[in-house]
Amino acid sequence: MGKLLQAVLLAALLMGLKTEVMAQDFTVKGKVVDTSGVGLPGAVVRIYDNKDSSAVSTDPDGNFFFRNRSGNPFTLSAGYIGYSAFKGSFEFKRDKELSIPFIELKALSNTLDAVVISGTPPVKISEDTVSFNARAFPVREGDGVDEMLKRLPGIEVDKDGNVTSQGTPVTKIRVNGKDFFGTDVATAIKNLPADIIKNLQFIDDYGDQARLTGIKSGEPEKVLNLTIQEDKKKGYFVRAAAGVGNLERYNLNLRGNSIKGERQLSLDATLANANVRGGGGDGITTRNKLGLNYKNEFSKKLSADISYNFDNTKNSTISSTFTQSFLQDSLLNATSRIEDARSDNTTRNNRHALGGNLEYKIDTSNYLKISPNLSFERNSGNNFSTSLTSQDSLATDRLGSSLSNGESINLRTNIFYNHKFNKHGRSLTGWSNIAYSNDENSRTINNRYINIDNNIIDTLIQNQNNGQAGSNMQFNFGASYMEPLSKHDFVEINYSYNHSANKSSREVFDINQGAPIFNADLSNLYDYQFTTNRFGLNFRHVGEKLKYTIGLSAQPVTLKGENLSRNISTLNQTFNFIPSMRFSYKFSQQRSLELNYRGRSNQPSFLQLQPISDNSDLQNIVTGNPDLLPEFIHGVDMHYKQADWNAGKVVLANLRYERIDDRIVSTKKRLPGSVYQQTSFINTDGYYSLRGDYDISQPLLPGRKLSLGLSGSGQLNNNISFTDDTRIEAENFNWRQEVELRVDIENVVNLEAEASYSQNITHYSTDLFPERRTKRLEYGVEGRTFLFDDLTLGYDFTKQVNMGYDNGSVRNPTLLRLYTEYRFLKNNAAAVRVEGFDLFNQNAGISRDVFDNVIVDRQVNRLGRYFMFSLIFRVRNFGS
């Protein structure tokens, strides 16, 4: 009996142990983020049930993971220095793996500055985001976000307010994760005061699908997300400025922000004829602008943002262009076609744009986003130009003028939906885009050609009215299904359909003795449709250090159309396999490497396929080629990121290689006895491009009072063209090296001294054409010195030295801008400013472009010397 009892007890004990062991295979995972959705590294996450408790710290991306948990209901808490704590109850349902929705922590308003600084590094790098702690880059009271951006390593803000991150333009601004002033980056960074910003995050945004599923495809958009300090989410800021100057210059501006929690209303209005953004840009610009932006989080489920922009712009640009085309004659001797042109162009533009986003978090499993956009634009212009084109003993002197008018309307709505299943990683995503555009424009052309051939002169007069109208209706939809294969592996199946229908008409009338005569040869009426179906399969692995995605897509493409004027039909069908690969490896919390491969096809345009000649420009007659094949583009890029969080040192490097098979290039043939040429298109191989850049920022003194920056870039292109059936390769190499020294001593001085040297070199495949080499040395200093609490001296000096240009009119401008500002009234609410722009009166834009067998040197006028007196008034109240 005793032995039987012992056996029963032993069996019960073994069964209990077995049950306990079997119960310890449940998994809990999730992510801790701030209010903008960025992961918080090092947050402490604890889990409690009725038996025990355990704790972990989140990884650099904010992720946490608990293994070997029992299936019992449990309580989970999360905490991070300077943020409010989280606590919630959870239980397992059907699966043994539970994915916790993002745990969002809000920053505390009463946290001491010293605690925040010690708890948050100056620079943090994750897979797709470089984040800067605003407190580590303090600026003067009253400064806008643009002044803070100038202090960030790897970030450039030019005189027009354009922002680039490691050489990539920033195309969109968000505030707390919501769109702010659409794509008007320059307005957005001026509109917000810097001292209410908590973090500045530069994000490679692959879209909503990538954010929710992790599958990234296509080229990312560079986005700047600004997070606002929690204690500054209540208040207002208003800045008004009025400036008048000589030469009838004026600049009036009103900016305002009202913030209450997640509700924000912003306004920006400008009336100016001083090129608005610090005098930059080509030509002389008069601009009247109004921008409104509203965003709000109506509940935890529903949020929206909307922006309206009105832009009325007039620009007058005077330019000179010197174009060299390197050719071969019929005996394969080298010859050049030289065009020396002058242009006086005035354009007027009125644009209204309305757009926004509506986000609805239906529940923890379902998410819906709708993004409508509408724009209407009306423009007009007049141009007067002259050109002298010469080749061998031939020359053509052209005198021309033109008037143009046009208007267009664009509508687009994007719909995005995501459903997350109970099983972690399983999701279904759907999207649809509907777009319509319609544009109409007319142009009147008057040209006089004087042709010279060995002292024999003849004159040709060309007067035309050209009217064009076009419409486009585009519709696409797609779906993606994600299925987890294991804890770290996922597979995605996707499909997308795109259909674009275009209608275009062109009517040309020759004016003969004041009477219009219809020109059937130049007029055209055609319809065409572009349709693609894309089937894709992606495999994704998510490890602690290594993440990668490998995918393959199949894409049949149909391009068909009909030229109704000539009863010509075109049908082009292709089939492409498109591979993609993405690897990301994290060496440590401070160093990461990313490698991507993308393949994509590029179809020829319908006009490139049409076997019809367009001789509206007699010097360059263009004819399509119906036998063109689509291009296929191979792109490989690599990104290296390194940041010393404590010292603030940042190293960023990028490398990209691109090869295009069946590249569509132009062919040029000279018409006998003239400098006129005929252009068509052909497929060829051999084009490639290699470019890279790096940026190193190293603080030399504590608090970034003195910092050193080194940056450089280089690009190698192998361009191909055909001239009189002869293939010519032009290998163009350009590089630039810059050194920058920045001084930032609070309430004493902010200045940046920099110097750069660049070269542009072109080699040709034939020894008949000499090597072309230009050089540029540029140096300068920009900054502010604070003489007293109330008096500021500002300066911006740049010297440019250009070497190697064939155009003798190219100058070496010296640019100097000075201003002094005196602040007064309580809290420095008012200021007067006196400033002088381009004091040496040498402002000019100089550029060189190299493509195929052509080099184009261009010089344009820019806003010259003037003086302005301004009165500035600021009112602000945050946190009360």
Phi, psi and omega in degrees: 000319179296318180294324178296317179297319178297321180295318179296315180297320179295319178296318179297319179296316179296320178296321178295318178297319179298316179298319181296316180296317180295333182279348185266035180238024176271149185234140176235133178216160180182194183212137177256126185228165172271187186292344178265000179091006180271134183297146179256111181283142176081007176292144181266124180242126180242149179229133183233140165224193186283001182242316183206186177213159176206165183219150175220165173252144181288153179281181183302340178262003179091006183276149173225161186207128174241126178249165174056044176266154172283167181275012183286154170303149184214166175247138181235136178232154178218140180216151181210140183302128179085005182233155175292151183275162178235144175210133181204161181251141184217162175208153177282148179247267183262324186265161178269004176235126182244124177259117180281132174303158182312129176267111185261121179253139179257140179293143179281140182280341184254021181282136179293145181304317183298324180291318181296317182295317181290333182273343183234124181289154179300321181227132178229132183241127172238190190302313184239011188223135167247117187246133179246133175280117185299329181294339179277354181229063185292147177233177184286147179304133180095350179289152174272175180298332181300324179292324178291322180299326180296339182270349186278135179295135179083000183248135178237137174236115182275180186292343178267003179087007177284137184247134174233145177240113186051043177082354179262127182296138172277120188255352183207145177244138173234151174239120185052039175085359181248146181301143183226114181058033174058235181257010180277082185294317184299320178292319184298316185285340175277336191279333184258134174291140186292330189280004173258359184273138178261309181225150173240116188241119177263115192242133167276100188265116178265006178106174184297321182296317180295323181295326184266332184248339182089350178277117183250132179216156180076187180272133180283158174259131180278119185238139173255118177253126180252125175257138183263141178300141183301320182282358177252013181273020175215118180151193182210161179213130178226135176225125178237137180220139178225123181229139176229148182213182177286176183055027178061030177280144176210156180207107179244134184212140176226124178233141179209147177223136173232125184234133174216097184066234179272357177272130181217133178235127183230147180222141174217123180229137183220136169231115186202150171233029181243036180059014169060295189266073172070019175084007181277179177093155180284145176072193178247125187241130169253129187223130171242120190222142175223129178229135177231137179221132180226134174217150183201149173250099187288331176201180178295342182260328191241128175216158182206154170218148181213143179223146175231133178228130173242132183224119176242114189229139171234129181230134177240119185233130174248124185225154171234135184231129180242111187245128177243124174247124183264120189232177171230140178276187184295339178262014179063028173270147180290139174211161183232145173250117185248130175234120178248111190236151174232144183216139174235108190236133176235128179235147176231136185219134173238127183221132172245133179222131180229128181201164180182187180220141173239118182245130181230110175272089188305313173201192182292347183252345187231136183223135181228135178225131178236130185230094177270150178215140180218135176217148176225135185222139176228132183220159176208162181193159173221143185223135173237130186213155173225152176206146174237114181249128184226148177201123185055236181264007183258150177205150174227126177255119183245135173238122186220159174212155179207151174234139182221150175216145179195162174209154182211155177225138180227131176231138179209140174226126177250135178236131182226134180224140177222136176236126176257126178278170182296327178287127184302131177091345179274125182207159177231128182235139176224150180210157178206140178230133176234128183220144176221137176220148178214131179220146178224138176208155178227152183213134175251126186241134173229113181233142172237119180255126174249109184262131183239126179222101181051053177070006174265124188242133170223154185239139179232130179253133179231114175238124184218150165248129186234117178243132181228145176217142180207150176221152180220130174240121183235137179220132174214152176212161180197167179214151180220134178239128181249130180231125177285136175262331178201190181297331186242355187239139182221152174235141180233135175244132181221158177214141175217147180233136179223132178225129180232123180246127184237140172232135182215140177224146179220126178238126182240132177237128172275135180264116180237111182055041176083355182253131179283135178236123184297131179254100184290333181291326182265344180278156186202147175217119183212154173236145172207155182233142179236119185230133176227145169237132183230125178246130185225152177224127181233140172246130183234133175243131180238102177251175180294323179249321184253129173230136177209155176226131177236129184217161177217133179236149173244131187223102169281139185231135177232124174240116180223151181193174182217128172273103186290335181289327186239005179056047179246127179253147179230133177223123181227115181240132179223163177223128184234139165262127187239105178275159175209145178215144179214123179236138176223126181233130181254106179294321179202184178293346185247353183224135179212156179226137181229138180227130182231145167232133178226136173243140179204156179252154180227117185278148172293150178288163182295322180293328176293335181272340186284126180279053184234139181268138175246108181248033176295334170251105187296336181279349179210093180273129187246131179229135181282170180230109184290351182263011182294143174257158176290150174282152169234126188250124173258125180230127177237128177224152182226139181228128177242132181229135178215135180216128171271101189303321185282315182278341180082011178285136183229134174233123180229136180215143180224145177217135181221135175237137181223133175231137183240118174273143181056041180298137178275115180236163181272148172242137182234134175231132179279134176284131185304137175076016181207171174267003178290152178223154180249131184247136171220196186222152181207156175269142176206161176250167177113354179279135173210161180215133177229124180217150181208161177205159177214159179211125179236128177236128184227113174294136179257340178228153178303149180071014180056032176296329176221126181221150182245135178233136175236134178212154179199162179208156177207151181213135177237121179238137172252099183268147184230137175214165178236125179235120183049046177068012178255127180281130179234127176254132179240108180269112184252127179234126175226143180216158182214135177233134183226143173236138186223134176238124184240135179240125179224099177243116189305130178062016176238301184201144166230116178211156180225117176253132183215154176217142180219153177225136182220155177226149175228114187235134178233124174250145179247153183289345177247140180288353180291336182255126181287157176295142178248130185218126173235155181224153177216128173247129182222134178212158182178179178215138179225135179176190180220138173243128182262100185289320175221183177298333189250350187241130181234137173247122180247149184208149179211105184240132178220134174239133181235128178240117182253135183226141172094003180281137179285337181279112185293346182277354181295132183251172176241085190287147170245120186244133179219128175234133178230146172209156172229139183228133179242126181257143181208183187071171183296137182058028180053043185290338183231157179207150170243142182226136173239127185218151176235129182256140175046063188297333178270358176056051182233015185293124177204148178262127182235132181211157173228130175241137179236124175207143183051235180253029186235138172238128182240117173257129186228141176225130182232156177283151174224171184300125183266197188297131171201166181235148184215141173247130185230147172243129185237137181227129181234138173227133181210151176200108180235144171088351182275000000 
